[in-house]
Amino acid sequence: MKLNRFIALAAIALLVVGAMGAIATHSFAKGVNAPVAQSQDCSQDQVDGAEVQNAPDTDNIELQCGDQNAPDGQETAGEVEGSEGVEAAPTGTPAITAEQAQTAALAAHPGTVIKTELDDENGQLVYSVEFDGGVDVKVDAITGSVLGTETGQD
C-alpha cells in the first residue's frame, strides 16, 4: 500500500515538474524571438516631416523621446521624482544667503523671524521665512525679491 502511494506521488511530482519545464521552455522561446527595442537619437526629432530640436515628451510610440512617464509639457531629464506628497530636495545654488532673505522678508513684514528654510517650489528656489503668528514670507533665492506673503489661515 505504501509503495503504491509513493509511486503515485512520484508520478504527480514528475507531471508537475514536466509541465513547469514546458511552460518555461515556451516562455523562453517567445523571449528569444521578441523584437529588440531600437534606440532613438533625441537630439533632433521629426514631427510630421518637420525637424524639431529637443522635442518635448510625446505619448506617440513612433516619436518617443524623453521621459514618457512625465506629465505632458514637463521634462524630467536626469531628475528623480519623489513619491506622492514628498517634495524633492532643492536643486541649484541660491544667489543670496538666508540672512539676506531674512532682511528682505523683514522689509516686507516686520516681526520676529522663527525659521528660514530653502525650498523648491514649482522648480524655483525660494527662501521661506517664517514669522511668529504663522506668517510665511516667500523670497526668491536668486533675485532676493519678495514673492508673496502667506498667513497660516486658509
Stockholm file with secondary structure:
# STOCKHOLM 1.0

chainA/1-154         MKLNRFIALAAIALLVVGAMGAIATHSFAKGVNAPVAQSQDCSQDQVDGAEVQNAPDTDNIELQCGDQNAPDGQETAGEVEGSEGVEAAPTGTPAITAEQAQTAALAAHPGTVIKTELDDENGQLVYSVEFDGGVDVKVDAITGSVLGTETGQD
#=GR chainA/1-154 SS CHHHHHHHHHHHHHHHHHHHHHHHHHHHHHHHTSCCCCCCCTTEEEETTEEEESCCCCCCGGGCCSCTTSCTTCCCTTCCCCCTTCCCCCCSCCSSCHHHHHHHHHHHSCSCEEEEEEEEETTEEEEEEEETTSCEEEEETTTCCEEEEECSCC
#=GC SS_cons         CHHHHHHHHHHHHHHHHHHHHHHHHHHHHHHHTSCCCCCCCTTEEEETTEEEESCCCCCCGGGCCSCTTSCTTCCCTTCCCCCTTCCCCCCSCCSSCHHHHHHHHHHHSCSCEEEEEEEEETTEEEEEEEETTSCEEEEETTTCCEEEEECSCC
//
